[in-house]
Amino acid sequence: MSQPWFDSIVDLIVGVSWPLVVAFVVFLFRDVIRRRLEDLKRVEGGGLSADFEARIVRAEDAAESAREERSDAEVAPVVHRESLIEDLLKVHGNSAFLAAFSDLEAILRDAADDANVPLPRLIPLSAVIRELQKREILYSEGADAISQLATIRNDIAHAGAPNLGFDEARRLVEATALMSGIVSGIVRGRRAVRSQSSEN
């Protein structure tokens, strides 16, 4: 039941996502990377060896780290359900995709809450996506990918689409999990920027 447009979407998400994730992680941890580079004492060539000066962690730093971890956990109060979704994939592909998509939808709504988007709770997901795109939390490629996943979700949930095959369901679950990770990372990054700007 694999459709060419679906394969193209999945290939686009997979092809574009890893460089974006790497760039985002470097951006997110740029201060940590910068501090570690300041601690660099010696670098060797071929064996790629580096020595860093040890720093004593102050109690304030430890407390700040604990606060950040707590706020990161609050980004999406979605239970980590990978094993459940894996089990569902074996017996019912549609259920596995719907479970993964419900996690993504919760993360998107949390992102809207975090960005102070004034939305009533019972608003269609398409409106949430538009608001997140207006605020540049989602860019057009991510918004388009999520909208296409939402269309597939609606076909399954409301139009009685036939059960997905294992491979197609796995690709959909992976694409949905990837988008969940990207949006969660964006929210954590925005929180880190807000935290830094409030400290200055």
C-alpha positions, 0 to 999 in steps of 0.5 A, spaced: 500 500 500 506 504 499 504 510 495 510 514 491 508 521 495 508 518 501 515 515 500 517 522 497 515 525 504 519 520 508 525 520 504 525 528 505 524 528 512 529 523 513 534 526 508 533 533 511 532 531 518 539 529 520 543 535 518 538 539 522 538 535 528 546 536 528 545 543 527 540 544 532 544 540 537 550 544 536 546 551 536 543 548 543 549 546 546 553 552 543 555 555 550 557 548 553 561 547 547 564 554 547 566 553 555 569 546 553 573 549 548 576 554 553 578 549 557 582 545 552 589 545 554 592 540 548 590 537 542 593 531 538 593 530 531 591 523 528 589 519 534 584 525 535 586 526 543 584 532 547 586 534 554 581 539 558 582 542 564 578 540 570 573 545 573 570 545 580 562 545 579 559 550 584 553 548 588 549 554 584 551 550 577 548 544 580 542 547 582 541 550 575 542 544 572 537 540 576 532 546 574 533 545 567 532 538 567 525 539 571 523 544 566 525 539 560 521 534 563 515 539 563 516 540 555 511 534 554 508 530 559 507 524 554 509 517 557 515 514 553 511 509 550 516 506 545 515 499 547 508 499 547 508 502 540 513 497 538 508 491 540 502 495 537 506 495 530 507 487 530 499 486 531 496 493 528 500 498 524 494 503 525 494 503 532 501 504 533 501 510 528 495 513 532 499 512 538 505 515 536 501 521 533 497 522 539 504 523 542 506 528 537 500 532 538 501 533 545 508 535 544 505 541 539 500 543 544 505 544 549 509 548 544 503 552 543 502 553 551 510 554 552 510 560 546 503 563 550 499 562 543 492 564 546 488 557 543 482 554 546 484 547 548 479 544 543 482 547 537 483 543 531 491 541 530 491 545 523 490 551 527 495 549 532 500 548 526 499 555 523 500 559 530 506 555 531 509 557 524 507 564 525 511 564 531 517 561 527 517 555 532 515 551 526 518 552 519 514 550 512 517 544 511 516 541 518 509 544 518 508 541 511 510 534 514 506 534 520 500 536 516 501 530 511 502 526 517 495 529 520 492 527 514 494 520 514 492 520 521 485 523 520 484 518 514 485 512 519 481 515 525 475 518 521 475 515 514 476 507 516 482 507 512 485 499 511 490 497 516 497 499 514 502 494 513 508 493 517 513 497 513 509 503 512 506 503 519 514 503 521 516 509 516 510 513 519 511 511 526 519 513 525 517 520 521 512 521 527 517 520 532 522 524 528 518 530 528 516 529 536 523 530 537 525 536 533 519 540 536 521 538 543 528 540 541 525 546 539 521 548 545 527 546 550 532 551 546 527 556 546 526 555 554 534 555 554 534 562 551 529 565 555 533 562 561 539 565 559 536 572 557 533 572 564 539 571 567 543 577 563 
